Structures are given as structure tokens and as C-alpha cells.
Amino acid sequence: MEIASKYAPGLVERLWYTRWMDGNAFRSTPDERPAYAIVIPPPNVTGVLHMGHMLNN
């Protein structure tokens, strides 16, 4: 197996985007629940969690 010397995002992203589209990954099914959005992602845990992770904002 040969590993490419440079990353070709077009090839990889096209493969995954096609797979997501074929699997209806972007389709939602509306229902009676209220809409919501997650504005801040959870902390990126690169070590031991501490209270400072919660107080970033």
C-alpha cells in the first residue's frame, strides 16, 4: 500500500459527501418538538478536565 505524499481533499471529501447525500444525512423529519441549536461545542478534551473548561466563556 502506498501512502500519498500530499493530502488531496477533493478526492476524500467527494467520496464522503456522496455517501452522506446517498444516506440522506442532511434530511430532517419535522415534528412537534421545539427547534433548538447548539451554539458552543463541548470542550476539546486534550487533558484532564477541570473547572476552567466550563468557564472558558
NORURQUI-V647346 format. One record per residue. N is the residue number from 1. PSI is psi in whole degrees, -180 to 180 (* if undefined). D_CENTER is the distance of its C-alpha to the mean C-alpha in whole Angstrom. Layout:
[[N;PSI;D_CENTER] [N;PSI;D_CENTER]]
This chain:
[[1;131;28] [2;134;28] [3;130;25] [4;146;24] [5;-20;25] [6;148;23] [7;129;19] [8;89;19] [9;-32;16] [10;-41;18] [11;-48;18] [12;-47;15] [13;-37;13] [14;-43;16] [15;-51;16] [16;-39;12] [17;-42;13] [18;-43;16] [19;-43;15] [20;-41;12] [21;-44;15] [22;-31;18] [23;9;16] [24;39;16] [25;-23;12] [26;5;12] [27;138;16] [28;161;16] [29;102;20] [30;144;21] [31;-169;23] [32;-8;26] [33;147;23] [34;148;23] [35;152;19] [36;164;17] [37;144;14] [38;112;12] [39;-33;13] [40;121;13] [41;160;10] [42;161;12] [43;149;14] [44;109;13] [45;107;15] [46;3;17] [47;-158;21] [48;130;23] [49;144;21] [50;174;24] [51;-28;25] [52;-30;24] [53;-37;20] [54;-29;21] [55;16;23] [56;-31;21] [57;*;21]]
